């Protein structure tokens, strides 16, 4: 059965999402409708539908008299995205072990291989995409539809903060070291060592944010503020 082609709104949302998560559209930047309709070749109705989709993903916000803009990167959001990501990954580990050979596992191995290729080529931007693909496929090994759906909905935000985290840690963990860290994670899962996989999920190398988030520290909850002070450079 041939599936219907994606709508103009979906295509527009895909392009704008990529521009946001890669930083080409900066946090706080206004999304000018006239400019985007010309750039994307769509009219305003599908563009506004795309904005609504991205607002649900917390990538775009609407303000009275200002219109749509890219959501800011904040301590509170970093705390919520990172802690939720870790909680979902821990649950996936508990559900997936003992890990068995399966077609899904081959997809996970393929994702790990692309990470190694990106690391060898020192392609930082590609490596972030590949890292997220690995985590999505690893969580998918649990064969838990609701878990995968929740994790998938987080991936745009994970991408934004992973990119920020990478900028903070570039001098302390090479792409090759990061690729090897993920290989250990899969090897430990294959060996049935759940404790080791859980420890890799909590590895300090996964969290370290730039000082620029400190501007939003005053608006964070006490728990988020304490968490940030623990991990911020």
N, C-alpha and C positions, 0 to 999 in steps of 0.2 A: 504494500500500500504506500503510495507516494504522499508524503506529508505536505501540508500547505506551506508556502513560502512565508518567512517571517514578515510581519507588518512593518510599515514605515516607522511606527513608534518604537518597535522592538529594535530595528536597525539603528535608529537614532540613539536609543538608550545604550546600545552596545558601544557605539563610537564614543559617546560622551563619558561613559563609565571608564573606558580605557584611558581617555585623556585625563580623567581625575586620578585614577589609581597610579598612573605613571608620573603624576606631578606636572604634566603639561598644562593642565588647568590648576592653578594654585588654590590652596585653602583660602576661602573668603572671596575669591574672584567672582565678579558678577557674570552671569550667563546672559549675554545680550541676544535676545530672540532674533532680531534682524540679521545679526552676524551669523548666528548658527543656522538659520534657515537657508542662507546663501551657501554656507560652508558645506552643509549636509545635503542640500538639495531637497528639502522637505518644507511643507507649509507649517504654519503655526499650530494647528490642531494636533498633528502627530508629535510635534516637538513638545507641546505641553503635556501630552500623554507620557512622553519619555521622561519629562521632569517629574511627573507623579510617581513613576516606577522608581526613579533614582531617589526620590524623597523617602520612599518606603525602605530603601536600602541605606538610608542615612548618609547619602553622598551629596544630596542637594537639599537646600532649605529655601523656604519662601518667606519673605518679609514684606509687610505692608509698605507700599510706595517704593520699594526697592526691587521687588521681583525676585527671581531665582538667583541663587549663588551657591558656590561650592561650600559644603560644610567645613568648618574649621577642624583642625586636629587639636584635641584637648586631652588633658590628663584624665578626665572622667571617661571619655570615650575609649582611650587607650586601655584604661583599667577594665572597663566592661568587656571590650572586644577580646583582650588577652586572657582574662580569667574565664570567660565563656568558652573561648577556643580550647583552653587547657582542659576545662571540665568535660567538654564533648570528646576530646581525644582520649582522656582517661577512661571514659565510658566505653569508647570504641575498643580500647585495649582489653578491658574486662570482658567484652562480648566476643571478641575475635579469637582469644586464646582458648584452647590450643589451635594454632594456625595450621590450616591444611592446604595442600596444593589445590589450586583452582584457576580458572581463566582470569578471575579478578586479581589473583596474586601475580599473574604474568603482566597484567596492566600496571600493577604497582612496581614491579621490577623494571618495566620499560620506562616509567616515570623517573625512577632512580637513575637509570642509564642516561636519560636526557639531562639530568642534573650534573652528572659527571662530565658530559660533553660541554655544557655551558661553563663549568668550572675550568676545564682545560683551555677553553677559549677566552677565559676571563670576561665573559659576557654577563655583567652584573644584572642588567635588566631582564635578560632571558632567564637567568638563574632564579630570580624571584618567581616568575611565572612557573618554572619547573618545580620549585619547592612547594608552591601551593598545589600544583597538580599531584605531587607525591602525597601530600597530606590528605587531599580529597580522596585519592584512590585508597590510601591506607584506611581512612575512616570507612570507606565503602566496603572494605573486607568484612566488616561486621554484618553486612547484609541486613541493615536496619534502616528501612526507608525514611522514617521520621527523623532519625539521627542524621542521616545524610542530607536530608532537606534543610534541617536547621544549620548544619555546618556549611552547606552550600550557600545559604543566605548570608552567612558571615564573610564569605571569601572576598568580596570587594573591600570591606573594611580591614580584613586581615592583610590584604595586599598593601593598603596604604600604610599601615603601621609596621609591616614587615620591611617596607622600603625605608621608612624612617629609622627603624632599628638597625638596618644594614648600614646606613650612613654613619650611625654612631659607632658601629663595631668594625668598620672596614679595616682598621689597623690591627685588630685583635683576633680576627678569625677570617682566614682566606676562604674563597669560594670552594677550594678543594677540601679544606678542613670541614666546611659545612656539609659538603657532599658526603664525606666520610662519616660525619656524625649521623646523618640520616641512614647511611648504609648499616651502621651499628644498630640503629633502631629496628630496622627490618630483620637483621640477623638475630637480634635478641628475641624478636617476636617469633621467628622461625624455630629458635631453640626453646621456646616456651618460657622464657625468662621475663615474666610480666613485670617484676620489680625493676629490672634494668630498663625496660621500655618506659615505665612510669618516670624513672629518674631522668631519662633523656627528654621527656616532655617538660620536666621542670628544670632542665639545664639552664643556668644563668645566661648562657650564650643566646638564648631565644628572646631575651628582653633586655633592652638598654636603649633609652630614648634620648634624643638631643635636648639640650637645655631650652630650646625654643618653646617646649610645652609648659615651661614654668610660668609663662604669662597667664595660663588658665588655671594655675594651682589654687588660687583663692576661691574659685567657683566649684572646686571638686569636693566631694563628700570626704569626711575624715578618713574613711577606709581607703579611698582612692588616693588621697594625698599621701598617706603613710606608705602605700604600695609604691607610688611614684618615687618617693624619696629613697626607697630601698634600691631602685633600679636605675635611676637617672644618673647620667654621667655628670 
